Amino acid sequence: MDQYGLIGNPLKHSFSQGFFNDKFRAENIDAEYINFEIPTIEEFKSVIKNNPQLKGLNVTIPYKEQVIPYLDKLSENAQLIGAVNVVKIERTKKGKAKKLTGYNSDIIGFKNSIEPLLQLHHTQALILGTGGSAKAIYYGLKQLGVEGTYVSREKTRNTVLTYPELNEEIIKTHTVIVNCTPVGMWPDVDDCPKIPYQLLTKEHLLYDLLYNPNETLFMKKGKEQGAKVKNGLEMLLLQAYASWEFWKL
């Protein structure tokens, strides 16, 4: 039986295992999907070696960037973004891994999900967070003609804004705001990124990569100001479909 799986830490919030095992059952695919909650990326090699039936992996927080040195090849998007969330594993007849290829399906899921919501005045975006998912969102927006600016708690470089720097002018010109942080994810549903929500208008689009809860506090506060809001469930489904396509290549 072929195996697929997910590496990350923690994984209790993950949707992927249920999604893929349901898919395999519904489509009579002789495969199973397993969660590999590993404490450090160094365990990645052991996961590949000790599971000879493993044909593909999804990668989630905090390993989307850390996994890259362990791979033999990157797709064009993965190379551009500098983050991987899908690994295809090619093996010899004896089950030994011979080639590991990294892809990024986050950018596919995000672009296809947000594109129908974009309007002409959506030309600049604030990207909350600077991790692997945020990088995919930055390049996804760029490919859709929207310039992104990262927002972080710390001033890591001149091109990154901090939350206290988000003034009226910045909020007015950056009409797309994407939350790529875990802030507000279940069970911490009473938390949200520290942006000046009172400056939001009906011109704004707030997109949260989180999908649990269905409506985060970030979305709720945006909606109260008349902004359009969307959670990350559709993106999650679309990137999962794309993962399967990469594994079948």
C-alpha positions as CSV (number, residue, x, y, z in Angstrom):
1,M,0.0,0.0,0.0
2,D,1.3,3.4,-0.9
3,Q,1.7,5.9,1.9
4,Y,1.6,9.7,2.0
5,G,1.9,12.0,5.0
6,L,2.5,15.2,6.7
7,I,5.5,16.5,8.6
8,G,5.3,19.4,11.0
9,N,5.0,20.3,14.7
10,P,2.3,20.5,16.1
11,L,-0.1,18.6,13.9
12,K,-3.2,18.3,16.1
13,H,-5.0,21.1,14.2
14,S,-4.2,19.6,10.8
15,F,-6.9,18.9,8.2
16,S,-4.8,16.9,5.7
17,Q,-5.0,13.4,7.2
18,G,-8.8,13.3,7.3
19,F,-9.0,14.9,3.9
20,F,-6.7,12.5,2.1
21,N,-7.9,9.3,3.9
22,D,-11.5,10.2,3.0
23,K,-10.4,10.8,-0.6
24,F,-8.6,7.5,-0.8
25,R,-11.6,5.6,0.5
26,A,-14.1,7.4,-1.7
27,E,-12.0,6.8,-4.9
28,N,-10.8,3.3,-4.0
29,I,-7.2,4.3,-3.9
30,D,-5.0,1.8,-2.2
31,A,-3.1,4.3,0.0
32,E,-3.1,5.8,3.5
33,Y,-2.1,9.2,4.8
34,I,-0.1,9.4,8.1
35,N,0.9,12.3,10.3
36,F,4.6,12.5,11.3
37,E,4.9,15.0,14.1
38,I,8.7,15.4,14.3
39,P,10.4,17.5,17.0
40,T,13.2,18.8,14.6
41,I,13.8,18.7,10.9
42,E,16.7,16.4,11.5
43,E,14.1,13.6,11.9
44,F,13.1,14.1,8.3
45,K,15.7,11.6,7.0
46,S,14.4,8.9,9.4
47,V,10.8,9.4,8.2
48,I,12.0,8.9,4.6
49,K,14.2,5.9,5.4
50,N,11.9,4.1,7.9
51,N,8.8,4.2,5.7
52,P,9.7,2.6,2.3
53,Q,6.1,2.8,1.0
54,L,6.1,6.6,1.5
55,K,5.6,8.3,-1.9
56,G,4.9,11.9,-0.9
57,L,4.7,14.3,2.0
58,N,3.1,17.6,2.8
59,V,5.2,20.0,4.9
60,T,3.7,22.4,7.4
61,I,4.9,24.8,10.2
62,P,7.8,25.1,11.0
63,Y,9.6,23.1,8.3
64,K,8.6,24.7,5.0
65,E,11.9,26.4,4.7
66,Q,14.0,24.0,6.8
67,V,13.3,21.0,4.6
68,I,14.9,22.5,1.5
69,P,18.5,21.4,2.1
70,Y,17.3,17.8,2.3
71,L,15.8,17.8,-1.2
72,D,17.4,17.0,-4.5
73,K,15.4,19.3,-6.7
74,L,13.0,22.3,-6.4
75,S,10.2,23.3,-8.8
76,E,10.4,26.8,-10.2
77,N,7.8,28.2,-7.8
78,A,9.4,26.5,-4.8
79,Q,12.7,27.9,-5.8
80,L,11.3,31.4,-6.3
81,I,9.4,31.4,-3.0
82,G,12.1,29.7,-0.9
83,A,9.5,27.4,0.8
84,V,8.2,23.9,0.1
85,N,5.0,22.3,1.3
86,V,4.9,19.3,-1.0
87,V,7.7,16.6,-1.4
88,K,7.5,13.9,-4.1
89,I,9.5,10.8,-3.2
90,E,10.8,8.6,-6.0
91,R,12.2,5.2,-4.9
92,T,14.2,2.3,-6.3
93,K,12.5,-1.1,-6.7
94,K,13.9,-2.0,-3.3
95,G,12.2,1.0,-1.7
96,K,15.3,3.2,-1.2
97,A,14.7,6.9,-1.8
98,K,16.5,8.0,-5.0
99,K,15.1,11.5,-5.6
100,L,13.2,14.0,-3.5
101,T,11.5,16.9,-5.3
102,G,10.0,20.0,-3.5
103,Y,7.0,21.9,-4.8
104,N,4.8,24.7,-3.5
105,S,1.1,24.1,-3.8
106,D,0.3,27.0,-1.3
107,I,0.8,29.5,-4.1
108,I,-1.6,27.6,-6.4
109,G,-4.3,27.3,-3.7
110,F,-4.0,30.9,-2.6
111,K,-4.0,32.4,-6.1
112,N,-7.1,30.5,-7.3
113,S,-8.9,31.3,-4.0
114,I,-8.3,35.1,-3.8
115,E,-8.3,36.0,-7.6
116,P,-12.1,36.2,-7.9
117,L,-12.2,38.6,-5.0
118,L,-9.6,41.1,-6.3
119,Q,-10.8,44.4,-7.7
120,L,-9.0,47.2,-9.6
121,H,-8.2,49.2,-6.5
122,H,-6.5,46.2,-4.8
123,T,-3.0,47.0,-5.9
124,Q,-1.1,46.8,-2.6
125,A,-1.2,44.3,0.2
126,L,0.0,43.8,3.8
127,I,1.2,40.3,4.5
128,L,1.1,39.6,8.2
129,G,4.0,37.2,9.0
130,T,7.3,36.4,7.3
131,G,7.4,32.5,7.3
132,G,7.1,30.0,4.5
133,S,3.4,30.6,4.0
134,A,3.8,34.3,3.9
135,K,6.5,33.9,1.2
136,A,4.1,31.9,-1.0
137,I,1.4,34.6,-0.5
138,Y,3.9,37.4,-1.4
139,Y,4.7,35.7,-4.8
140,G,1.1,34.7,-5.4
141,L,-0.1,38.3,-5.0
142,K,2.8,39.5,-7.2
143,Q,1.8,37.1,-10.0
144,L,-1.7,38.6,-9.7
145,G,-0.4,42.1,-10.0
146,V,-0.6,43.1,-6.3
147,E,2.5,44.3,-4.5
148,G,3.0,42.9,-1.0
149,T,4.7,44.3,2.1
150,Y,5.5,42.1,5.0
151,V,4.5,43.0,8.5
152,S,6.3,41.5,11.5
153,R,6.5,42.0,15.3
154,E,10.2,42.8,14.9
155,K,12.1,45.0,12.4
156,T,14.0,42.2,10.6
157,R,14.9,44.4,7.6
158,N,14.0,47.8,6.2
159,T,11.4,46.4,3.8
160,V,9.4,44.9,6.7
161,L,6.9,47.0,8.6
162,T,6.2,46.4,12.3
163,Y,2.6,46.5,13.7
164,P,3.1,50.0,15.4
165,E,4.1,51.4,12.0
166,L,0.7,50.7,10.5
167,N,-0.7,54.2,10.3
168,E,-3.7,55.6,8.5
169,E,-1.9,56.2,5.2
170,I,-0.5,52.7,5.0
171,I,-3.9,51.1,5.8
172,K,-5.6,53.4,3.3
173,T,-3.3,52.4,0.4
174,H,-2.9,48.7,1.3
175,T,-6.4,47.5,0.7
176,V,-5.6,43.8,0.8
177,I,-4.5,42.3,4.2
178,V,-3.6,38.7,4.5
179,N,-3.0,37.0,7.9
180,C,-0.3,34.3,7.5
181,T,0.3,34.0,11.3
182,P,-1.3,31.4,13.7
183,V,-2.7,34.3,15.8
184,G,-6.4,33.6,16.3
185,M,-6.3,29.9,15.5
186,W,-8.3,27.5,17.7
187,P,-8.2,27.3,20.7
188,D,-6.9,30.9,21.0
189,V,-10.0,32.3,19.2
190,D,-10.1,35.5,21.2
191,D,-6.8,36.7,19.8
192,C,-6.1,38.5,16.5
193,P,-3.2,40.3,14.8
194,K,-2.6,43.8,16.2
195,I,-3.6,46.0,13.3
196,P,-5.7,49.2,13.5
197,Y,-9.0,47.7,12.6
198,Q,-10.8,51.0,13.1
199,L,-9.1,52.3,9.9
200,L,-10.5,49.6,7.7
201,T,-13.3,50.4,5.1
202,K,-15.5,48.6,2.7
203,E,-12.6,49.0,0.2
204,H,-10.6,46.4,2.1
205,L,-10.3,42.7,1.6
206,L,-9.1,40.7,4.6
207,Y,-8.0,37.1,3.9
208,D,-7.1,34.8,6.7
209,L,-5.1,31.6,6.0
210,L,-6.6,30.1,9.1
211,Y,-9.8,28.0,8.8
212,N,-10.4,27.0,12.4
213,P,-12.5,28.8,13.6
214,N,-14.5,29.3,10.5
215,E,-14.6,33.1,11.2
216,T,-11.6,34.4,13.1
217,L,-11.6,37.5,15.2
218,F,-9.4,39.1,12.5
219,M,-12.2,38.5,10.0
220,K,-15.0,39.5,12.4
221,K,-13.3,42.8,13.2
222,G,-12.8,43.5,9.4
223,K,-16.4,42.6,8.7
224,E,-17.6,45.1,11.3
225,Q,-15.9,47.8,9.3
226,G,-17.5,46.7,6.1
227,A,-14.5,44.9,4.7
228,K,-14.8,41.8,2.5
229,V,-13.4,38.7,4.4
230,K,-12.5,35.2,3.6
231,N,-10.9,32.3,5.5
232,G,-8.3,29.8,4.3
233,L,-10.5,26.7,3.8
234,E,-10.8,26.9,0.1
235,M,-7.1,27.6,-0.3
236,L,-6.4,24.5,1.9
237,L,-8.6,22.3,-0.4
238,L,-7.1,23.7,-3.6
239,Q,-3.5,23.2,-2.4
240,A,-4.4,19.6,-1.3
241,Y,-5.7,18.9,-4.8
242,A,-2.5,20.3,-6.2
243,S,-0.4,18.2,-3.9
244,W,-2.0,15.1,-5.2
245,E,-1.3,16.2,-8.8
246,F,2.4,16.7,-8.0
247,W,2.6,13.2,-6.3
248,K,1.1,11.6,-9.4
249,L,3.5,13.3,-11.9
